Amino acid sequence: MQHSHLSRLLLLQLQLFLFTVALFLPVSSGCTETVKFTNDQYLESDAGYVLLNWNNQKRIPVELQQGSKHTFEQATTLYRGSNSSLMLSGLPNGTYYYRIRSQTGTWSDKITLNVTHHSLIKAWLLFVIGAFVFFSIVWVIIRGAADES
């Protein structure tokens, strides 16, 4: 009978000890931190590149997705890691949607990127103007050198 009483007392002390330890242990947030973009919600690019930034001071693993539809049907995961930014380049004309989350969290609000490259006419016009300026400078240099001789 004394043995049973001693067992109950030890069990009660163990429970009290575990309760006390649990009170003073820090609560771990794990990877449930909310990750949000720091960019504007709507972005424009005329060159086909963009730098996406998000808050991630704790360097938790995140997942970044790109979709061609705002519903993210058939979205592509572009990045998994613990960085806080990603440079995207080589994007053709179109509208792209991005979202991010910690690997166990919920998705952030989406970012919309509209890529519209300069037209070919504008590129050729700038090339012709540049060529005209270049040859004008060369002509002035050659004429000035000829006048000195």
C-alpha positions in Angstrom: 0.0 0.0 0.0 2.9 2.3 0.8 4.4 1.5 -2.6 1.2 2.6 -4.4 1.2 5.9 -2.5 4.8 6.5 -3.4 4.1 5.8 -7.1 1.3 8.3 -7.1 3.4 10.9 -5.4 6.2 10.5 -8.0 3.7 10.7 -10.8 2.3 13.9 -9.4 5.7 15.4 -9.0 6.6 14.4 -12.6 3.4 16.0 -13.9 4.1 19.2 -11.9 7.6 19.3 -13.3 6.5 18.9 -16.9 3.8 21.5 -16.4 6.3 24.0 -15.0 8.8 23.3 -17.9 6.0 23.8 -20.5 5.1 27.2 -18.9 8.6 28.6 -19.4 9.5 27.1 -22.8 9.3 29.7 -25.7 6.5 29.0 -28.1 8.0 28.2 -31.5 6.4 29.9 -34.5 8.0 27.4 -36.9 7.5 28.4 -40.5 4.0 29.9 -40.2 5.2 33.4 -40.6 3.3 35.4 -43.1 5.4 36.4 -46.1 4.3 39.5 -48.1 5.6 41.2 -51.2 7.2 44.7 -50.6 6.6 45.6 -54.3 3.6 47.5 -55.5 0.6 45.4 -56.4 0.7 46.4 -60.1 4.1 46.5 -61.9 5.0 47.5 -65.4 8.1 46.5 -67.4 9.1 47.7 -70.9 12.3 45.6 -70.9 11.1 42.2 -69.8 12.7 42.1 -66.3 11.6 42.8 -62.8 13.0 42.5 -59.2 10.5 40.9 -56.8 11.0 41.6 -53.1 9.3 40.2 -50.0 9.7 40.4 -46.3 11.8 37.5 -44.9 14.0 38.7 -42.1 14.0 35.3 -40.4 15.2 33.6 -43.6 12.4 31.0 -43.6 11.9 28.8 -46.6 9.4 30.3 -49.1 7.8 29.3 -52.3 7.2 31.8 -55.2 4.7 31.0 -58.0 4.0 32.5 -61.4 0.7 32.2 -63.2 -0.5 33.3 -66.5 -4.1 33.6 -65.0 -5.1 35.5 -61.9 -6.6 32.2 -60.6 -3.1 30.5 -60.7 -4.4 27.6 -62.7 -1.4 25.6 -63.8 0.9 27.9 -61.9 4.7 27.3 -62.0 6.9 27.3 -59.0 9.8 29.6 -59.8 11.7 29.6 -56.5 12.0 27.7 -53.3 14.5 29.0 -50.7 15.1 31.5 -48.0 16.1 34.7 -49.9 14.0 37.9 -49.8 14.1 38.8 -53.5 14.3 37.3 -57.0 15.3 38.9 -60.3 13.3 37.7 -63.3 14.4 38.5 -66.8 13.7 37.4 -70.4 9.9 37.8 -70.0 8.0 38.2 -73.3 5.1 40.6 -73.7 2.1 39.6 -71.5 0.6 39.7 -68.1 2.0 37.7 -65.3 0.8 37.0 -61.7 3.0 36.2 -58.7 2.2 35.0 -55.2 4.4 33.8 -52.3 4.1 31.9 -49.1 6.2 30.3 -46.4 6.2 26.6 -47.1 3.5 26.0 -44.5 1.7 29.3 -44.6 -1.0 30.8 -46.7 -0.5 32.5 -50.1 0.1 36.3 -50.1 -1.9 38.8 -52.1 -0.9 38.6 -55.8 1.3 40.9 -57.7 0.4 41.7 -61.4 3.2 42.3 -63.9 2.4 43.7 -67.3 5.3 43.4 -69.8 5.2 45.5 -72.9 8.5 45.8 -74.8 9.3 48.8 -77.0 8.0 48.5 -80.5 10.3 47.5 -83.3 9.5 50.9 -85.0 10.6 52.8 -81.9 13.8 50.7 -81.8 14.6 51.3 -85.4 13.9 55.0 -85.1 16.3 55.3 -82.1 18.9 53.4 -84.1 18.6 55.7 -87.1 18.8 58.8 -84.9 21.9 57.4 -83.1 23.6 56.5 -86.4 22.9 60.1 -87.7 24.4 61.6 -84.6 27.5 59.2 -84.8 28.2 60.0 -88.4 27.7 63.7 -87.8 30.3 63.7 -85.1 32.7 61.6 -87.3 32.2 64.1 -90.2 32.9 67.1 -87.9 36.1 65.5 -86.6 37.3 64.6 -90.1 36.5 68.1 -91.5 38.2 69.7 -88.5 41.3 67.6 -89.0 41.3 68.4 -92.8 41.0 72.2 -92.1 44.1 72.1 -89.8 46.3 70.6 -92.5 
